[in-house]
Amino acid sequence: MELLKQGGISAKLEALLHLQDLISWETEVKQDLLKTEGDNLVKELGMILASIYGKSSPEVPSKFMLYYLALIQKLCSIKPFLIVMNKK
């Protein structure tokens, strides 16, 4: 999460890849992580989105955008995550 907050584009890309690996696991650890850190994750992803649209296109690599959008799509397909976020 710290890399998403303070890292540059390459650090954020690395963090997104790590998060994508984490959420693809089918374990209780993943569900606990998404329940406890779901709010922070959504806030950070929202801040990234705001910062991306605040820059011109050449400054944001297309590879980063692809991973970012894939992560958002994957999060939206995880039912326990959506249930927890809906309750908050």
C-alpha positions in Angstrom: 0.0 0.0 0.0 2.9 2.3 0.7 4.2 2.0 -2.9 0.7 3.0 -4.2 0.8 6.1 -2.0 4.3 7.4 -2.5 6.0 5.5 -5.3 6.6 6.7 -8.9 4.9 5.1 -11.9 7.2 2.0 -11.9 6.8 1.5 -8.1 3.0 1.8 -8.5 3.0 -0.7 -11.4 5.0 -3.1 -9.2 2.5 -2.7 -6.4 -0.4 -3.2 -8.8 1.1 -6.5 -10.0 1.7 -7.6 -6.5 -2.0 -6.8 -5.5 -3.2 -8.6 -8.6 -1.3 -11.7 -7.5 -2.6 -11.4 -4.0 -6.3 -11.1 -5.0 -6.1 -14.0 -7.4 -5.3 -16.4 -4.5 -8.3 -18.3 -3.3 -7.5 -18.2 0.4 -8.9 -16.9 3.7 -5.9 -14.6 3.9 -7.1 -12.8 0.8 -10.6 -12.4 2.1 -9.3 -11.1 5.4 -6.9 -8.7 3.7 -9.7 -7.4 1.5 -12.0 -7.0 4.5 -9.5 -5.1 6.6 -7.7 -3.1 3.9 -10.6 -2.7 1.4 -11.3 0.9 2.3 -7.6 1.9 2.1 -7.3 0.0 -1.2 -10.3 1.8 -2.8 -9.0 5.2 -1.5 -5.6 4.6 -3.0 -6.9 3.4 -6.3 -9.2 6.4 -6.5 -6.2 8.7 -5.8 -4.2 7.0 -8.5 -7.1 7.5 -10.9 -7.3 11.2 -10.1 -3.6 11.6 -10.5 -3.7 9.8 -13.9 -6.3 12.1 -15.3 -4.4 15.1 -14.0 -1.5 14.2 -16.3 -1.2 14.3 -20.0 -1.4 10.9 -21.8 2.3 10.5 -22.7 3.2 10.8 -19.0 1.2 7.6 -18.1 2.5 4.4 -19.7 -0.2 2.3 -21.4 1.1 -0.8 -19.6 0.4 0.9 -16.3 -3.2 1.7 -17.4 -3.8 -1.9 -18.5 -2.7 -3.3 -15.2 -4.6 -0.7 -13.3 -7.8 -1.4 -15.2 -7.3 -5.2 -14.9 -6.9 -4.8 -11.1 -10.1 -2.8 -10.9 -12.0 -5.4 -13.0 -10.7 -8.2 -10.8 -11.6 -6.5 -7.6 -15.1 -5.9 -8.9 -15.5 -9.6 -9.6 -14.7 -10.7 -6.0 -18.0 -11.1 -4.3 -16.8 -11.0 -0.7 -15.0 -7.7 -1.4 -18.1 -6.2 -3.0 -20.3 -7.3 -0.1 -17.9 -5.8 2.5 -17.5 -2.5 0.5 -21.3 -2.3 0.1 -21.8 -2.6 3.9 -19.5 0.4 4.4 
